[in-house]
Structures are given as structure tokens and as C-alpha cells.
Amino acid sequence: MIGIDGCLKRIMDIPGACSVTLVDGASGLAIAAAGRHDLVDQHEDAAAATDVVRSVLTSPALATGRPGDDITEIIVCGTRGYHLLNLIDGDFDGRLFVHVLFDGDTGNLAMARYQLRSILTEFAEDDHGQ
């Protein structure tokens, strides 16, 4: 069982990870955070990331049009890094997601996605067992 702190620590161990924020998507509030939040604090991060997630989830243009095909991940790429916003599947009050900022020089997008999904799956399964 990894819990919230263990989950954040394992995410920060992914090569290139600069910061992670666990967000309550229903309220837009930060539940927990780790790493450097240089440009904005964890609460501003949570609010802004929630706006992005809500915009994507409610956009008909971004729906696949296939029944049961839900959006699970949003990737935002910049010239010096990338953001992964992953929705966590589980029995949570509201919809939880993580926002992870990765350095473009030391991170690997494909590997980060793979490792992040694995950690979040374990985290969600732990929640089902409680």
C-alpha cells in the first residue's frame, strides 16, 4: 500500500520530474504536492490545472465519439518541458488527478507516461482495498 505520500514520492522519482500536485478535480484544490513549484504555488497550480482538465473533459471537439472511451490523460508540451495531467480511476469523492511537470532535457515522455500510469494504477487499487 503506497498511500498519498508514497505515491508522490514515487512520481518524483521518475526521471525529469520537477513537481507533482494531487488535485481534487471537484473543488480545484490541492490535496498534496511535492517538488519545486517555482512559477506558481501548489494551490494556483491545482486551480489552473483543474480549469484545463474541465475544459478538455467538456469539449465536444476532443471527444472520440466512441462509447466508453474516456479521456484519462492530457499532455501539454512546451519547448523546455512537458506537463502530464492524469485522471485517477478509483472510488474517490470527486475526481482526483495529478499534474506532473517534467524537465524536457532530463525526462522521457514515453517512459514518464508508462511509469506514471503504473504508479497511479497501484494507488487507485490501494484505495479500492481500504
N, CA, C and O atoms as a MOPAC input file, in Angstrom:
PM7 MOZYME 1SCF
protein

 N      0.84200 1    -1.16600 1     0.00000 1
 C      0.00000 1     0.00000 1     0.00000 1
 C      0.89900 1     1.24400 1     0.00000 1
 O      1.74000 1     1.40300 1     0.88400 1
 N      0.71600 1     2.13100 1    -1.00100 1
 C      1.64400 1     3.24700 1    -1.11000 1
 C      1.12300 1     4.54100 1    -0.50400 1
 O      1.93700 1     5.37200 1    -0.10300 1
 N     -0.16900 1     4.76100 1    -0.41200 1
 C     -0.71500 1     5.97700 1     0.16900 1
 C     -0.32400 1     7.21300 1    -0.63600 1
 O      0.41000 1     7.13000 1    -1.62100 1
 N     -0.82900 1     8.35000 1    -0.19200 1
 C     -0.59300 1     9.60000 1    -0.92300 1
 C      0.88000 1     9.99400 1    -0.91600 1
 O      1.44200 1    10.29800 1    -1.96800 1
 N      1.50900 1     9.99200 1     0.25700 1
 C      2.91600 1    10.40600 1     0.32500 1
 C      3.81900 1     9.47800 1    -0.48300 1
 O      4.72500 1     9.93900 1    -1.17800 1
 N      3.57400 1     8.16900 1    -0.39300 1
 C      4.36000 1     7.21800 1    -1.16500 1
 C      4.14200 1     7.39200 1    -2.66000 1
 O      5.07800 1     7.27100 1    -3.45100 1
 N      2.90600 1     7.67600 1    -3.04000 1
 C      2.58900 1     7.90200 1    -4.44900 1
 C      3.35200 1     9.11900 1    -4.97600 1
 O      3.97500 1     9.05100 1    -6.03600 1
 N      3.30600 1    10.22500 1    -4.24200 1
 C      4.01400 1    11.43600 1    -4.67800 1
 C      5.52100 1    11.21500 1    -4.73200 1
 O      6.18800 1    11.69300 1    -5.64900 1
 N      6.06000 1    10.49000 1    -3.74700 1
 C      7.49900 1    10.22900 1    -3.74900 1
 C      7.89100 1     9.40500 1    -4.97000 1
 O      8.89300 1     9.69900 1    -5.62300 1
 N      7.11500 1     8.38400 1    -5.27700 1
 C      7.43600 1     7.54500 1    -6.43400 1
 C      7.31600 1     8.32400 1    -7.73800 1
 O      8.09500 1     8.10500 1    -8.66500 1
 N      6.34700 1     9.23000 1    -7.81500 1
 C      6.22600 1    10.06400 1    -9.01200 1
 C      7.43800 1    10.97600 1    -9.13500 1
 O      7.96700 1    11.15100 1   -10.23200 1
 N      7.88500 1    11.55900 1    -8.03000 1
 C      9.05400 1    12.44100 1    -8.07000 1
 C     10.33100 1    11.67900 1    -8.40100 1
 O     11.32000 1    12.28700 1    -8.81100 1
 N     10.32600 1    10.35200 1    -8.22900 1
 C     11.48200 1     9.53000 1    -8.58700 1
 C     11.55700 1     9.23800 1   -10.08700 1
 O     12.56800 1     8.72100 1   -10.56200 1
 N     10.50800 1     9.55900 1   -10.83400 1
 C     10.53600 1     9.36800 1   -12.28200 1
 C     11.54800 1    10.36800 1   -12.85300 1
 O     11.47200 1    11.55300 1   -12.52600 1
 N     12.47700 1     9.93700 1   -13.68200 1
 C     13.48500 1    10.85500 1   -14.22600 1
 C     12.85800 1    12.07700 1   -14.90500 1
 O     11.96600 1    11.95800 1   -15.74500 1
 N     13.35300 1    13.24700 1   -14.51400 1
 C     12.89400 1    14.50700 1   -15.08900 1
 C     11.75700 1    15.17000 1   -14.33900 1
 O     11.41900 1    16.31500 1   -14.63800 1
 N     11.14700 1    14.48100 1   -13.36000 1
 C     10.02900 1    15.06700 1   -12.61600 1
 C     10.50700 1    16.28100 1   -11.81300 1
 O     11.47500 1    16.19800 1   -11.05700 1
 N      9.81700 1    17.39500 1   -11.98900 1
 C     10.15000 1    18.62700 1   -11.25800 1
 C      9.16200 1    18.88900 1   -10.12900 1
 O      9.55500 1    19.33700 1    -9.05100 1
 N      7.87900 1    18.61300 1   -10.36900 1
 C      6.85700 1    18.83200 1    -9.35600 1
 C      5.64900 1    17.95400 1    -9.65400 1
 O      5.41300 1    17.55200 1   -10.79300 1
 N      4.89300 1    17.66900 1    -8.60200 1
 C      3.64600 1    16.92000 1    -8.73800 1
 C      2.63900 1    17.51000 1    -7.76100 1
 O      2.97200 1    17.85000 1    -6.62600 1
 N      1.40700 1    17.62400 1    -8.22600 1
 C      0.31500 1    18.07800 1    -7.38300 1
 C     -0.84100 1    17.10200 1    -7.54200 1
 O     -1.26700 1    16.81000 1    -8.65900 1
 N     -1.34600 1    16.59900 1    -6.41700 1
 C     -2.54400 1    15.77400 1    -6.40100 1
 C     -3.71500 1    16.72300 1    -6.19000 1
 O     -3.74800 1    17.47400 1    -5.21500 1
 N     -4.67800 1    16.68300 1    -7.11100 1
 C     -5.74400 1    17.68300 1    -7.13800 1
 C     -7.11200 1    17.02400 1    -7.02000 1
 O     -7.37400 1    15.98500 1    -7.62600 1
 N     -7.97800 1    17.65100 1    -6.22700 1
 C     -9.38600 1    17.28600 1    -6.18300 1
 C    -10.06900 1    18.04300 1    -7.31300 1
 O    -10.29400 1    19.24900 1    -7.21000 1
 N    -10.39900 1    17.33900 1    -8.38700 1
 C    -10.98100 1    17.97400 1    -9.56400 1
 C    -12.35200 1    18.56900 1    -9.32100 1
 O    -12.77700 1    19.45600 1   -10.06100 1
 N    -13.05800 1    18.09700 1    -8.29200 1
 C    -14.38100 1    18.64000 1    -7.99000 1
 C    -14.28100 1    20.05000 1    -7.42500 1
 O    -15.09100 1    20.91400 1    -7.76200 1
 N    -13.29600 1    20.28600 1    -6.57300 1
 C    -13.15000 1    21.60000 1    -5.92800 1
 C    -12.03800 1    22.44300 1    -6.52900 1
 O    -12.04000 1    23.66500 1    -6.37800 1
 N    -11.07700 1    21.80400 1    -7.21600 1
 C     -9.93200 1    22.52600 1    -7.74800 1
 C     -8.86100 1    22.79900 1    -6.71000 1
 O     -7.98500 1    23.63600 1    -6.92700 1
 N     -8.92300 1    22.10000 1    -5.58200 1
 C     -7.96200 1    22.31700 1    -4.50100 1
 C     -6.85900 1    21.27000 1    -4.50900 1
 O     -7.07300 1    20.11100 1    -4.86500 1
 N     -5.66900 1    21.71400 1    -4.10500 1
 C     -4.53400 1    20.79900 1    -3.96500 1
 C     -4.73100 1    19.95300 1    -2.72000 1
 O     -5.01400 1    20.47500 1    -1.64100 1
 N     -4.58100 1    18.64500 1    -2.87400 1
 C     -4.64800 1    17.73400 1    -1.73100 1
 C     -3.25400 1    17.54800 1    -1.15000 1
 O     -3.07000 1    17.52100 1     0.06700 1
 N     -2.27900 1    17.42100 1    -2.04100 1
 C     -0.88600 1    17.22900 1    -1.62300 1
 C      0.00300 1    17.60800 1    -2.79500 1
 O     -0.43100 1    17.61100 1    -3.94700 1
 N      1.24300 1    17.92500 1    -2.48700 1
 C      2.19000 1    18.30500 1    -3.53900 1
 C      3.60500 1    17.96200 1    -3.10300 1
 O      3.89700 1    17.81500 1    -1.91600 1
 N      4.47600 1    17.83900 1    -4.10500 1
 C      5.88800 1    17.58900 1    -3.85500 1
 C      6.69100 1    18.22400 1    -4.98100 1
 O      6.17100 1    18.47400 1    -6.06900 1
 N      7.95900 1    18.48000 1    -4.70600 1
 C      8.83700 1    19.05100 1    -5.71500 1
 C      8.84300 1    20.56500 1    -5.68400 1
 O      8.35200 1    21.19100 1    -4.74400 1
 N      9.41400 1    21.14300 1    -6.74100 1
 C      9.55000 1    22.60200 1    -6.84300 1
 C      8.33400 1    23.20300 1    -7.53100 1
 O      7.95300 1    22.77500 1    -8.62100 1
 N      7.73900 1    24.17500 1    -6.90600 1
 C      6.64600 1    24.92700 1    -7.51100 1
 C      7.14500 1    26.36700 1    -7.64200 1
 O      6.73300 1    27.25400 1    -6.89400 1
 N      8.05100 1    26.57800 1    -8.61700 1
 C      8.72100 1    27.87100 1    -8.76200 1
 C      7.81800 1    28.97200 1    -9.30200 1
 O      7.80300 1    30.07800 1    -8.76200 1
 N      7.07100 1    28.68500 1   -10.35700 1
 C      6.28000 1    29.72500 1   -11.00900 1
 C      4.98800 1    30.02600 1   -10.26500 1
 O      4.60900 1    31.18900 1   -10.12100 1
 N      4.32000 1    28.99800 1    -9.79700 1
 C      3.09400 1    29.16200 1    -9.02300 1
 C      3.13400 1    28.19300 1    -7.85700 1
 O      3.80600 1    27.16400 1    -7.92100 1
 N      2.41100 1    28.52100 1    -6.78300 1
 C      2.39200 1    27.58300 1    -5.65800 1
 C      1.42300 1    26.44600 1    -5.97100 1
 O      0.72600 1    26.47600 1    -6.98500 1
 N      1.38600 1    25.45600 1    -5.10500 1
 C      0.59500 1    24.25600 1    -5.36300 1
 C     -0.89700 1    24.56000 1    -5.48400 1
 O     -1.61200 1    23.84400 1    -6.18500 1
 N     -1.37900 1    25.60400 1    -4.81700 1
 C     -2.80300 1    25.92800 1    -4.87100 1
 C     -3.17300 1    26.59800 1    -6.19300 1
 O     -4.22700 1    26.31700 1    -6.76400 1
 N     -2.30100 1    27.48700 1    -6.67500 1
 C     -2.52400 1    28.08600 1    -8.00100 1
 C     -2.39400 1    27.01400 1    -9.08100 1
 O     -3.15300 1    27.00300 1   -10.05000 1
 N     -1.43600 1    26.12400 1    -8.91000 1
 C     -1.23300 1    25.00800 1    -9.82600 1
 C     -2.51200 1    24.18400 1    -9.91400 1
 O     -2.98200 1    23.88000 1   -11.01000 1
 N     -3.07500 1    23.82100 1    -8.76200 1
 C     -4.27600 1    22.98800 1    -8.72700 1
 C     -5.45300 1    23.67800 1    -9.41300 1
 O     -6.17100 1    23.05100 1   -10.19200 1
 N     -5.65200 1    24.95600 1    -9.13000 1
 C     -6.77100 1    25.68300 1    -9.72200 1
 C     -6.63400 1    25.79500 1   -11.23500 1
 O     -7.59900 1    25.57300 1   -11.96600 1
 N     -5.44700 1    26.13700 1   -11.70100 1
 C     -5.22500 1    26.28700 1   -13.14800 1
 C     -5.32200 1    24.94500 1   -13.86800 1
 O     -5.91300 1    24.85600 1   -14.94400 1
 N     -4.74600 1    23.90900 1   -13.28000 1
 C     -4.80200 1    22.58700 1   -13.89800 1
 C     -6.24100 1    22.07200 1   -13.94100 1
 O     -6.63600 1    21.40100 1   -14.89500 1
 N     -7.01600 1    22.38600 1   -12.91300 1
 C     -8.43300 1    21.99000 1   -12.90100 1
 C     -9.18100 1    22.64700 1   -14.05400 1
 O    -10.01800 1    22.01400 1   -14.69700 1
 N     -8.88000 1    23.91800 1   -14.31500 1
 C     -9.51400 1    24.59800 1   -15.45500 1
 C     -9.20300 1    23.88200 1   -16.76800 1
 O    -10.07900 1    23.72300 1   -17.61800 1
 N     -7.95100 1    23.45100 1   -16.92900 1
 C     -7.54900 1    22.73800 1   -18.15200 1
 C     -8.30200 1    21.41100 1   -18.25900 1
 O     -8.86000 1    21.09500 1   -19.31000 1
 N     -8.31800 1    20.64200 1   -17.18200 1
 C     -8.98200 1    19.33700 1   -17.19600 1
 C    -10.46700 1    19.50200 1   -17.49800 1
 O    -11.01300 1    18.78300 1   -18.33500 1
 N    -11.11700 1    20.43500 1   -16.82800 1
 C    -12.55200 1    20.65200 1   -17.06900 1
 C    -12.81300 1    21.07000 1   -18.51400 1
 O    -13.77300 1    20.61200 1   -19.13400 1
 N    -11.96300 1    21.93200 1   -19.04400 1
 C    -12.13600 1    22.37200 1   -20.43800 1
 C    -12.03100 1    21.20900 1   -21.41400 1
 O    -12.82800 1    21.08700 1   -22.34400 1
 N    -11.04100 1    20.36200 1   -21.19000 1
 C    -10.85300 1    19.21500 1   -22.08500 1
 C    -12.00900 1    18.22800 1   -21.94200 1
 O    -12.53200 1    17.74200 1   -22.94400 1
 N    -12.41100 1    17.92800 1   -20.71200 1
 C    -13.45400 1    16.93400 1   -20.48900 1
 C    -14.81700 1    17.37300 1   -21.02400 1
 O    -15.64900 1    16.53100 1   -21.36300 1
 N    -15.04700 1    18.66700 1   -21.10100 1
 C    -16.34600 1    19.16100 1   -21.57000 1
 C    -16.32800 1    19.60100 1   -23.03200 1
 O    -17.33200 1    20.10200 1   -23.53600 1
 N    -15.22100 1    19.42200 1   -23.70400 1
 C    -15.09900 1    19.85100 1   -25.09700 1
 C    -15.57600 1    18.76000 1   -26.05800 1
 O    -14.97400 1    17.68900 1   -26.13500 1
 N    -16.65400 1    19.03600 1   -26.78600 1
 C    -17.11500 1    18.05200 1   -27.77400 1
 C    -16.07200 1    17.79400 1   -28.86200 1
 O    -16.02200 1    16.70100 1   -29.42400 1
 N    -15.25500 1    18.77800 1   -29.15500 1
 C    -14.23300 1    18.62100 1   -30.19400 1
 C    -13.15800 1    17.61000 1   -29.79300 1
 O    -12.50600 1    17.02900 1   -30.66000 1
 N    -12.96800 1    17.39800 1   -28.49900 1
 C    -11.93300 1    16.47700 1   -28.03300 1
 C    -12.47500 1    15.10200 1   -27.66000 1
 O    -11.71300 1    14.22600 1   -27.25200 1
 N    -13.77800 1    14.90500 1   -27.79600 1
 C    -14.36400 1    13.58700 1   -27.53600 1
 C    -14.07200 1    12.67800 1   -28.72500 1
 O    -14.04000 1    13.13500 1   -29.86700 1
 N    -13.86000 1    11.40400 1   -28.45800 1
 C    -13.55600 1    10.47500 1   -29.54600 1
 C    -14.80800 1    10.03800 1   -30.28500 1
 O    -14.73000 1     9.55800 1   -31.41600 1
 N    -15.95200 1    10.20000 1   -29.65600 1
 C    -17.18400 1     9.77000 1   -30.29300 1
 C    -17.47200 1     8.28500 1   -30.13800 1
 O    -18.44300 1     7.77100 1   -30.69400 1
 N    -16.62700 1     7.60100 1   -29.38300 1
 C    -16.82400 1     6.17200 1   -29.15300 1
 C    -17.34400 1     5.96600 1   -27.73300 1
 O    -16.76500 1     6.49800 1   -26.78500 1
 N    -18.41100 1     5.21400 1   -27.57100 1
 C    -18.94200 1     4.96900 1   -26.22300 1
 C    -17.90200 1     4.30400 1   -25.32500 1
 O    -17.21600 1     3.36900 1   -25.73800 1
 N    -17.79500 1     4.79100 1   -24.10600 1
 C    -16.88200 1     4.20300 1   -23.13100 1
 C    -15.43100 1     4.60100 1   -23.28200 1
 O    -14.58400 1     4.12500 1   -22.52700 1
 N    -15.12000 1     5.46300 1   -24.23900 1
 C    -13.73800 1     5.89500 1   -24.45100 1
 C    -13.52800 1     7.21900 1   -23.72500 1
 O    -13.70300 1     8.29200 1   -24.30400 1
 N    -13.15700 1     7.13300 1   -22.46700 1
 C    -12.98000 1     8.31400 1   -21.63100 1
 C    -11.57000 1     8.88100 1   -21.75000 1
 O    -10.61500 1     8.14600 1   -22.00300 1
 N    -11.44800 1    10.17300 1   -21.56900 1
 C    -10.13600 1    10.81900 1   -21.51500 1
 C     -9.50500 1    10.47900 1   -20.17400 1
 O    -10.12600 1    10.65800 1   -19.12600 1
 N     -8.27900 1     9.99100 1   -20.20600 1
 C     -7.57600 1     9.60200 1   -18.99200 1
 C     -6.30400 1    10.39500 1   -18.77000 1
 O     -5.76000 1    10.40900 1   -17.66600 1
 N     -5.82200 1    11.06300 1   -19.83000 1
 C     -4.53100 1    11.74200 1   -19.74800 1
 C     -4.53000 1    12.94100 1   -20.68200 1
 O     -5.06900 1    12.89400 1   -21.78800 1
 N     -3.91500 1    14.01300 1   -20.21300 1
 C     -3.74100 1    15.20900 1   -21.02600 1
 C     -2.25400 1    15.53400 1   -21.01000 1
 O     -1.62900 1    15.56100 1   -19.95000 1
 N     -1.69500 1    15.77900 1   -22.18100 1
 C     -0.27500 1    16.09800 1   -22.29900 1
 C     -0.15200 1    17.50300 1   -22.87500 1
 O     -0.75000 1    17.81900 1   -23.90400 1
 N      0.62900 1    18.34200 1   -22.20300 1
 C      0.90500 1    19.68600 1   -22.69100 1
 C      2.41700 1    19.79100 1   -22.84900 1
 O      3.16100 1    19.68200 1   -21.87400 1
 N      2.86100 1    20.00400 1   -24.08100 1
 C      4.30200 1    20.06100 1   -24.36000 1
 C      4.74400 1    21.49100 1   -24.59800 1
 O      4.10600 1    22.23800 1   -25.33900 1
 N      5.83700 1    21.86200 1   -23.96400 1
 C      6.45900 1    23.16100 1   -24.17100 1
 C      7.84700 1    22.97600 1   -24.75500 1
 O      8.27600 1    21.85300 1   -25.02000 1
 N      8.53400 1    24.06400 1   -24.95100 1
 C      9.86800 1    23.97300 1   -25.54200 1
 C     10.91200 1    23.47700 1   -24.54300 1
 O     11.97300 1    23.00300 1   -24.94800 1
 N     10.62400 1    23.58000 1   -23.24100 1
 C     11.62100 1    23.17600 1   -22.24400 1
 C     11.13100 1    22.09600 1   -21.29600 1
 O     11.83500 1    21.71400 1   -20.36200 1
 N      9.92200 1    21.60500 1   -21.53800 1
 C      9.39400 1    20.56300 1   -20.66800 1
 C      7.98300 1    20.19500 1   -21.06900 1
 O      7.46000 1    20.66400 1   -22.08000 1
 N      7.38100 1    19.35000 1   -20.26300 1
 C      6.01900 1    18.92100 1   -20.55700 1
 C      5.26600 1    18.64600 1   -19.26300 1
 O      5.85100 1    18.35600 1   -18.21900 1
 N      3.95200 1    18.74700 1   -19.37400 1
 C      3.04400 1    18.52500 1   -18.26000 1
 C      2.21100 1    17.29000 1   -18.56900 1
 O      1.70800 1    17.13700 1   -19.68200 1
 N      2.06700 1    16.41500 1   -17.59000 1
 C      1.15500 1    15.29100 1   -17.69500 1
 C      0.06200 1    15.49200 1   -16.66100 1
 O      0.33900 1    15.67300 1   -15.47500 1
 N     -1.17300 1    15.45800 1   -17.11500 1
 C     -2.33100 1    15.52900 1   -16.23400 1
 C     -3.04600 1    14.19800 1   -16.37600 1
 O     -3.61700 1    13.90600 1   -17.42700 1
 N     -3.01900 1    13.38700 1   -15.32300 1
 C     -3.60600 1    12.05600 1   -15.36500 1
 C     -4.76300 1    11.96400 1   -14.38900 1
 O     -4.61300 1    12.24900 1   -13.20100 1
 N     -5.92300 1    11.56300 1   -14.90200 1
 C     -7.08800 1    11.35000 1   -14.06600 1
 C     -6.95500 1    10.00000 1   -13.39000 1
 O     -6.58000 1     9.01600 1   -14.02800 1
 N     -7.26000 1     9.94700 1   -12.10300 1
 C     -7.08700 1     8.72700 1   -11.32100 1
 C     -8.42300 1     8.00500 1   -11.24200 1
 O     -9.43400 1     8.57800 1   -10.83500 1
 N     -8.41000 1     6.75200 1   -11.63500 1
 C     -9.60400 1     5.92900 1   -11.57600 1
 C     -9.68700 1     5.32100 1   -10.18900 1
 O     -8.70200 1     4.78500 1    -9.68300 1
 N    -10.84300 1     5.40000 1    -9.57900 1
 C    -10.99900 1     4.81100 1    -8.25600 1
 C    -12.25000 1     5.32000 1    -7.58500 1
 O    -12.97500 1     6.14800 1    -8.13600 1
 N    -12.49700 1     4.81900 1    -6.38700 1
 C    -13.68000 1     5.22400 1    -5.62200 1
 C    -13.32400 1     6.40700 1    -4.73300 1
 O    -13.14500 1     6.25800 1    -3.52400 1
 N    -13.22400 1     7.57000 1    -5.33900 1
 C    -12.86700 1     8.76700 1    -4.60500 1
 C    -14.05900 1     9.71000 1    -4.59200 1
 O    -14.90200 1     9.65700 1    -5.48700 1
 N    -14.13700 1    10.57000 1    -3.58900 1
 C    -15.16300 1    11.61400 1    -3.56900 1
 C    -14.72700 1    12.68000 1    -4.56000 1
 O    -13.79600 1    13.44000 1    -4.29100 1
 N    -15.38500 1    12.73800 1    -5.69000 1
 C    -14.96100 1    13.65700 1    -6.74100 1
 C    -13.91900 1    12.98000 1    -7.60500 1
 O    -13.57000 1    11.82100 1    -7.37900 1
 N    -13.43600 1    13.68000 1    -8.56500 1
 C    -12.47300 1    13.10200 1    -9.49800 1
 C    -11.08300 1    13.63300 1    -9.17400 1
 O    -10.83600 1    14.83300 1    -9.28600 1
 N    -10.19200 1    12.76600 1    -8.78100 1
 C     -8.81500 1    13.14000 1    -8.49600 1
 C     -7.97100 1    13.05500 1    -9.75800 1
 O     -8.20500 1    12.21900 1   -10.63100 1
 N     -6.98300 1    13.94300 1    -9.83300 1
 C     -5.99600 1    13.83600 1   -10.90100 1
 C     -4.66600 1    14.35100 1   -10.38500 1
 O     -4.60300 1    15.05700 1    -9.37900 1
 N     -3.60500 1    13.98600 1   -11.09000 1
 C     -2.28400 1    14.50800 1   -10.76400 1
 C     -1.80100 1    15.36800 1   -11.91400 1
 O     -2.07500 1    15.10000 1   -13.08400 1
 N     -1.07400 1    16.40900 1   -11.54400 1
 C     -0.41600 1    17.28000 1   -12.52300 1
 C      1.07000 1    17.16500 1   -12.24500 1
 O      1.54400 1    17.54600 1   -11.17500 1
 N      1.79800 1    16.64000 1   -13.20900 1
 C      3.24100 1    16.45900 1   -13.04500 1
 C      3.95900 1    17.28000 1   -14.11400 1
 O      3.64400 1    17.19500 1   -15.30100 1
 N      4.91900 1    18.06700 1   -13.67200 1
 C      5.76100 1    18.84500 1   -14.58000 1
 C      7.09400 1    18.12100 1   -14.73200 1
 O      7.73300 1    17.76200 1   -13.74300 1
 N      7.50700 1    17.91000 1   -15.98400 1
 C      8.76600 1    17.23600 1   -16.27800 1
 C      9.69900 1    18.17900 1   -17.03000 1
 O      9.25600 1    18.98800 1   -17.84500 1
 N     10.98600 1    18.06600 1   -16.74800 1
 C     12.01700 1    18.79300 1   -17.47000 1
 C     12.22100 1    18.12100 1   -18.81800 1
 O     12.33100 1    16.89800 1   -18.89800 1
 N     12.27200 1    18.91600 1   -19.87300 1
 C     12.42000 1    18.36300 1   -21.21900 1
 C     13.78000 1    17.76300 1   -21.49300 1
 O     13.90300 1    16.88400 1   -22.34600 1
 N     14.81700 1    18.22100 1   -20.78100 1
 C     16.16800 1    17.71400 1   -21.01500 1
 C     16.43500 1    16.38800 1   -20.30800 1
 O     17.15500 1    15.53700 1   -20.83200 1
 N     15.85800 1    16.21000 1   -19.11900 1
 C     16.15600 1    15.00900 1   -18.33500 1
 C     15.01200 1    14.00500 1   -18.31200 1
 O     15.18500 1    12.88300 1   -17.83700 1
 N     13.86300 1    14.39100 1   -18.81100 1
 C     12.71600 1    13.49400 1   -18.82100 1
 C     12.54200 1    12.81000 1   -20.16500 1
 O     13.05700 1    13.26900 1   -21.18400 1
 N     11.81900 1    11.72000 1   -20.14900 1
 C     11.49000 1    10.97400 1   -21.35900 1
 C      9.97600 1    10.79100 1   -21.33700 1
 O      9.44500 1    10.08400 1   -20.48100 1
 N      9.28300 1    11.42800 1   -22.27500 1
 C      7.82600 1    11.44700 1   -22.26500 1
 C      7.22300 1    10.04400 1   -22.25000 1
 O      6.32800 1     9.76900 1   -21.45100 1
 N      7.68800 1     9.17800 1   -23.09900 1
 C      7.12000 1     7.82700 1   -23.16800 1
 C      7.32800 1     7.07300 1   -21.85700 1
 O      6.40100 1     6.44600 1   -21.34500 1
 N      8.52900 1     7.13400 1   -21.32300 1
 C      8.81700 1     6.42800 1   -20.08000 1
 C      8.05300 1     7.04400 1   -18.91700 1
 O      7.55500 1     6.32400 1   -18.05200 1
 N      7.95600 1     8.37400 1   -18.88800 1
 C      7.21800 1     9.05300 1   -17.82500 1
 C      5.74700 1     8.62400 1   -17.84000 1
 O      5.16700 1     8.35600 1   -16.78700 1
 N      5.15400 1     8.55900 1   -19.02000 1
 C      3.75400 1     8.13700 1   -19.13000 1
 C      3.58400 1     6.71200 1   -18.61600 1
 O      2.64600 1     6.42700 1   -17.87100 1
 N      4.46700 1     5.83600 1   -19.00300 1
 C      4.40000 1     4.43000 1   -18.59400 1
 C      4.52500 1     4.30500 1   -17.07500 1
 O      3.70700 1     3.64400 1   -16.43600 1
 N      5.54400 1     4.93800 1   -16.49900 1
 C      5.77300 1     4.83300 1   -15.06500 1
 C      4.65100 1     5.49400 1   -14.26900 1
 O      4.22100 1     4.96700 1   -13.24300 1
 N      4.18000 1     6.64300 1   -14.73900 1
 C      3.11300 1     7.35100 1   -14.02800 1
 C      1.84100 1     6.51200 1   -14.00600 1
 O      1.19800 1     6.39600 1   -12.96300 1
 N      1.47100 1     5.92900 1   -15.13700 1
 C      0.27400 1     5.08100 1   -15.18200 1
 C      0.38800 1     3.92000 1   -14.20800 1
 O     -0.58000 1     3.58600 1   -13.52500 1
 N      1.56200 1     3.30200 1   -14.13600 1
 C      1.77500 1     2.17400 1   -13.23400 1
 C      1.59700 1     2.59400 1   -11.77300 1
 O      0.93200 1     1.90200 1   -11.00300 1
 N      2.18600 1     3.71600 1   -11.39700 1
 C      2.08300 1     4.21600 1   -10.02000 1
 C      0.63400 1     4.55100 1    -9.68100 1
 O      0.15000 1     4.19400 1    -8.60600 1
 N     -0.06000 1     5.23300 1   -10.58900 1
 C     -1.43200 1     5.64800 1   -10.31800 1
 C     -2.39500 1     4.46100 1   -10.28600 1
 O     -3.38200 1     4.48900 1    -9.55100 1
 N     -2.12300 1     3.43200 1   -11.06700 1
 C     -2.93800 1     2.21900 1   -11.01200 1
 C     -2.79700 1     1.56500 1    -9.65300 1
 O     -3.78700 1     1.13800 1    -9.05900 1
 N     -1.57700 1     1.48400 1    -9.16100 1
 C     -1.34100 1     0.89900 1    -7.83300 1
 C     -2.01000 1     1.74100 1    -6.75000 1
 O     -2.60200 1     1.19900 1    -5.81700 1
 N     -1.91800 1     3.05600 1    -6.87300 1
 C     -2.54400 1     3.96500 1    -5.91000 1
 C     -4.06100 1     3.77400 1    -5.90200 1
 O     -4.66200 1     3.70600 1    -4.83000 1
 N     -4.68800 1     3.68700 1    -7.06900 1
 C     -6.13800 1     3.51300 1    -7.16200 1
 C     -6.55900 1     2.14700 1    -6.61900 1
 O     -7.59300 1     2.03400 1    -5.96100 1
 N     -5.76000 1     1.10600 1    -6.89200 1
 C     -6.08000 1    -0.22700 1    -6.38100 1
 C     -5.99200 1    -0.26700 1    -4.86300 1
 O     -6.78400 1    -0.95100 1    -4.21400 1
 N     -5.03500 1     0.45900 1    -4.29000 1
 C     -4.91700 1     0.54700 1    -2.83600 1
 C     -6.17000 1     1.16800 1    -2.25000 1
 O     -6.63300 1     0.75100 1    -1.18900 1
 N     -6.73000 1     2.17400 1    -2.94000 1
 C     -7.93300 1     2.83900 1    -2.44900 1
 C     -9.12300 1     1.87000 1    -2.45000 1
 O     -9.96500 1     1.91900 1    -1.55400 1
 N     -9.18900 1     0.99300 1    -3.45200 1
 C    -10.29200 1     0.02800 1    -3.51200 1
 C    -10.22000 1    -0.95000 1    -2.35000 1
 O    -11.24900 1    -1.42400 1    -1.86800 1
 N     -8.99800 1    -1.25500 1    -1.89500 1
 C     -8.82700 1    -2.23800 1    -0.82900 1
 C     -9.08600 1    -1.69800 1     0.55400 1
 O     -9.16800 1    -2.47800 1     1.50300 1
 N     -9.21800 1    -0.39400 1     0.70900 1
 C     -9.39900 1     0.19200 1     2.04800 1
 C    -10.85000 1     0.17900 1     2.46000 1
 O    -11.18600 1     0.63300 1     3.55400 1

